[in-house]
Amino acid sequence: MNRRFEITDEEWERLALLLPAMTPQRGGRWRDHRQVLNGILFRTRTGVPWRDVPERYGPWETLYKRFARWQPDGTWARIEAALRTPGRWGRGAGLGRPDRLQRGRGPPARRWGQEKGIASIQARRQQALGRSRGGLTTKLHTVCDGRGRNLATRLTPGQDADTSELVGLGDAVRVARPGGRGRPRMRPDHLTADKAYSSRANRVALRARHIPHTIPERADQKANRVRKGARGGRPPAFDRVRYRQRNQVERLMNRRKQFRAVATRFDKLAVRYQATVGVADIFIWLRARPDQPQHDPRNTP
């Protein structure tokens, strides 16, 4: 019988083929992948320190080293990419449209000061830490599909502007096609973002990429356009009904916050926190329901 937070037999069947072979270059045989993954999932879900993970999952050093090793070698990224590939969800299944973009609310970070080795603002920026109204925080910028599942995520310090992240984050989306043949899908059917990503430069970049988008205009941008009169140009098109669908990214953020190690950043290094978010996203993908035909609220009678 599986304990709470542990991987089920069905989930393990899907994960087993995506994990590295248990043949270490030196030393003895690795501890069982399933046991280690259960320990990593327990820590991600509960947010406990690595040293406090129950002994039934093995030595905490083994869990942490496996967790840390699989980030730079791309194991976590490969697992998530395989789970989001169309065709893994059974007959008639399809991938939700990659059409949501929003800044996640920055998780609070522990107050690492000079006593913890971060002695300057520049050093904090390298670890995606910055001062905002909530204190020392990290922002999560995320693109999700039409079912609220992650497609690409970037970290920035808490005080950084959101608008500069839109183009780079959108270009980071890669969705493999069924069978792994052909170029991955990179262009969404439609992109919906909140007003924090509104700017003339972003709209020009999206049009150049032939990406339809719905982004509300900020009040200061609207006032500036009106002040310029005819030179300010026409107001950008805005579909209020389609904009309601942006709640999918909010749902993704709420699912992530069920993982306490994501809701509050305990990882000192940005790469470790990125891996923590990636582990949460893997299990969100793994436990998502098969895709169903999407409902467009504009077709409602």
N, C-alpha and C positions, 0 to 999 in steps of 0.2 A: 504494500500500500504506500502510495506517495504521500509524503508530508506536505504541509502547506509550503508554497513557493518552489516546490521541486518540479523537475521536468517529468512529464508523463511519458508513457511508453510510445504513444503516437508521435509526440513531439521529438522524442529521441530518434525515432526512425528517420525523421526528416533531417535532423541535425548531424547524425553520425557520419553521413557521406560527405559533409561539408567541412569536417574537422581535419587537421593535419594527422598524418600517420603517427602512431605511437612508437616511433623508433628514434630516440634521442641520439645525438651524435656521440655523446660520451656519458658514462655513468650507467646506472641501472635502468630498469624499465620505468616508464612514466606511470604516475598514478592515473587511474581510470578517468578518462575524459568526462564521463557522465557525473561522477562524484565531484570532480573539480568544478564543472559547470553549475551543479547544484549549489556549491558553496559560493561561487561568484554571484549567482542569481540571488541567494539569500542576502549577501552583503549589499547588493544593489537595491534590493527591495526594502530592506530594513534600515540601511544606512549605518550599521554598527561598524566600529573600527575593525580592521582586518584581524587584529589579534583576538577579537571577541567572537569570531565566527565559530559556531559549535565544532567540536572535535570530530564529529561524525563525518565531516566533509574532508578531513585530512589536515595536515599542518597548514597553518595560515600562510607561512612563507611560500608553500607550493601554490596555493590559490593566487596569491598576489603576483608571483613570478609568472605564472601562466597568463593571468589577466594582463600584465604589463607587456609580456613578450608578444602577445597576439595583436597588439595595437600597431607597432612599427612594421611587423611583417605582413600586415594587411589581412589577417585572418578574420577579424571582426567585420571589416568592410566587405570581404568576399562572401561571408555568410549572409549579411543583410542584402547584398546585391542579388544573391541566388534566391532568397526568399521573395524578393519583389519582382522576379522575372515572371511574366505572364505564362500560364500553362501549369504552374505548380499548384493551382487551386482547384483542379478537377475539371471535368468536362463543362464546356460552356462558360468557363470563368474568364475574366479579363481584368486587366489592371485599371484601377481608377485613374482618372485624368490628373496629371501633375499640374494642378491649376490653383494652388493656394500658396501664398507667401505672406509671412508675418513675422514680426519680432516677438519672440517669447519673452515673457517677463523675466528679468534677470534673477537668478537664484541668489540668495544671500550667501556670502562666503565668510568663512571664519576670518577673524581679524589677524591676518599675518602681518606683523610689522617687522622691524629690523631684527627682533629677537628670533624670528623664524627664517631669516636669510634673505628677505626681500627688503633691500635697503634704499630703493629709489623708485620713482614713478616709472622710469623706463623699464626696470626689472619687472614691475607689476604688469606693465603693458605686455611684456613678452609672455606672461602667463594669463592673459585675457582677464585681468583684474583692473577695475577702475572705480573711482568715486562717483556715486550718483545720489539721488535723494535717499535711497535705501541704505547708504553706506558703501562698503566695499562689495561690488557685485560683478557678475558676468552676464552678458546678454547672449541669448540663443536665437539666432536667425535661422528660420526653418522654411523649407519648401515641402509641402505634403501633397499627396494625391487627393482625389475626390472622396476618399474613404478615411481621411485623417491618419495617413501612415507616412512616415518620413521618407523623403527622397534625397534631401541634402540639408546639412546643418553646418553652420559656422559659428565660432565663438568670437566675441569682441568684448573689450572692457566696458564697464557699465556706463561711462560717460560719452562713449563714441556715438556719433550721429548714425541713425539707421539708414538714411537714404543712400549712403555710399556703398551699401552692401548688396543692393538689389541685383545689379547686373552680374557681379561675380558669383553670387549664390545661384542665380538662375542658370548660369553657364556650367555650374558644377553638377547639374542633374544628368544622370546617365541611367537609362532603363533598358536592359538587354531585351532583345526581341525573342519570341518563342524559338527554341532550338539553339539559341546562341548565335544565329547566323545574321549577317548584315550589321550595319552600323547601329549602335544603341540609339534609342529615342532620346532627343534632347529638347525638343520644342513642345511646350504644352499646348493643349487645345485653347486654353484661356488661362490667364493669370490674374488672380485677385489679391490685392494687397491693401493694407490699411494706409491711412494718410501719412504715417511716418515715412513712407517710401515715396511720397509724391515729390516729383521735381521734373522740370522741363528736360533735363539731361536723361533721366530714366525713361521718360516717355519716348524720347527720340531713339534711345537705344533699343527699346522694345519694338518700336515700329521698324527699325532697321533689321531686326531679327524676325519680322513678320509674326509677332506674338500679340494677339488681341489681349487687351487687359482692361481691368476695372479698378481704378485707384481714385479715391475721393481727393478733391483738391483741398489743401489746407487753407484756413481762413486768411493767413497773411499773404499767401500766394494769390488768392482770389482778390484781395484788396489791392495788391500791387498791380494785377492785371487790369482791374477796373480803373485804377488811377492813370494808367498809361493810355486809356481810351482805345482808339483803333490800333495803336501800336502794340497793345497788349495781346492781341490775337483773340481767337474764339475760346470759350471755356471748353475744357476737355469733356468728352462724352462720359457719361456715368450711368450705369444700369443698376438701379437700386435693388431690383429683384435678384439679379445675379450676385450682387454684393452680399446678400444674406448667406450665401453658401460659404463665405469665408469663415463661418463658425467651425468648419472642419479642422482648421489649424488650432483653434481654441480647444477643441476636443482632444487633439493630439497632446497639447500642452497639459491638459488635465490628466490624461493617461500617464504621461511621463511623471507627473507629480505624485502618482501612486508609488513610484520608486523614490524612496526618501533620499537616497544618495544623489538623485538628480534634483529633487526639489530644493535641497540645501547642498551646496558644493562643499564637500569635505576634502576633495583632492587638491593638493598644493599645485601640481603641475597641470597646465592646460591640456597636454596630451592625455593625461590620465582621466581628467574630467570628460574629455571628448570620448574616450573609450567607455566611460561609465554611461554616458548618454547613448552610445552605440549599442551597448548591451541591453539597455532598456528598450530601444527601438527594435532590436532583434526579436525580443519576446512579444512586443506589441504586434509585429508582423506575424510571428509564429502563431499567435493566439487570435488573430483576426478571423472573422467569418469570411467564407468565400464571397467573392464579388457578386453583386446582383445588378441588374440594369438600373442605372442611375435615374433619379427623378429630377426633372427640370421644373422648378416652381413656376416658370413662365408658361408652361403648358397646362397649368391647373385651370379648369373651367370656372 
